[in-house]
Structure formats: C-alpha cells, structure tokens
Amino acid sequence: MSDVLLAPKSSNYKFTPKQVAAFYFKPLLTEDGEPTGLHACKACGKTRKHMPKTGYTNLVSHVRSDHPRFEAEREAASTAATGTLPPW
C-alpha cells in the first residue's frame, strides 16, 4: 500500500470568492432593511440569489462570465485605495 498525500487544488485566481463577491455585489434590502436574499452587481446591476452560509459560487460565476477583467479591475481598485496591493 502506498501513501499518497493529496494537496488541495491550487487556484489560479488572485482573490478569494468572498473577496470577489464583496467587491462586486451589494445586498438588496426590503423597506425595513431586512435582507431579501438577492444581491445586485455593482458593475452591471444584474441580480443574483445568495443566502448566508451557502458559498459564493453563484455570485462569482456571474463575475467571471460577465466581467472577464475582474482581477485587473479589483487590483486597480486596491492599488488606488491603498497605494499598494494588499497582502492576501
């Protein structure tokens, strides 16, 4: 029997799904300020469903398909805000 160590698959992306979602989306609220379960893309206005503790796949897939330059835009925004790239 051989011992095989499995390493987690490395990502080619510079930002985590949570960082991408936080940068591109804002939650839509009811008139009372309660969350609706929908988030609006800040770049194009499209809405996507997202519930707490369910991951960010739906939001990130929208960003990757509709905003292919998202990493460059995110880096530019980080640089403009801080003067340098933040250490992730």
N, C-alpha and C positions, 0 to 999 in steps of 0.2 A: 504494500500500500504506500503510495507516495503522498507526501504532504504538499498540498498546493495552497498557496496563500493567494487569496483574491483581493486585489486592491480595488477601491471604489473607482468607477469610471471617471476620468478627469474631464472637466468641462472646458470647452474652447472659448467660453464666454467670460468676459471680464467682470460681469456683475451678477449677483445672485438674483433669482426670480423675485425675491422680496424687494430688492433694490429697484429692479426694473418696474415692478408694479407700483411702488410708491412714487417713482419719478413720473410715470405716465398717467396714472389714474387717480381720480378723486371719488370718494363715495357719494352717492346720491342719497339725500335725506328727505324725509317727509316734512310737512309743515311744522311738525312738533319736534323736529331734529332727530327723529329716530331713523336708523339705517333701513334702506329699502332692499338691500341685497344686490343692488346694481351699482356699478362703478362706471364713470364716464372717462373716456380717454381725453386727456388734456390737449393732445395734438390734433385730433380729428372729430371729437365729440361723440363717437360711437359708444354705445353702452354694452357692457358685458356683465354677466352674473358672477358674483363672488360672495361666498359666505365665509365667516370666520372659521379658521382651523381646517380649511379644505384645500389648501395649497394655492398656487398661483398659475397653474397650467393654462387656464382659460385666458387670463389676462396677458400672460407672456406670449402665448401663441398669437394673439392679436398683434402685439407689438412687433414680433418677428416677421409676421406676414405683411402687415400694412405699413410698417415703418422700418425698412431694412437697414437704415443707417442709425439705428437706435444707439448702438455702442458709441459711435463717434459723437452723436448729439449729447449723450449722457456725459462723456468725457469732457466735452466742451463746456457744458454747464457746470461741472465740478471744478474745472480749471478757472472759469470766470468767477465763481463764487468764492473760491479759496486762494486762488493764485497758483495752486499746485494741485496735482491729483491726490485725492485722499487715499490713504493706505487701506486697502480692503483686505 
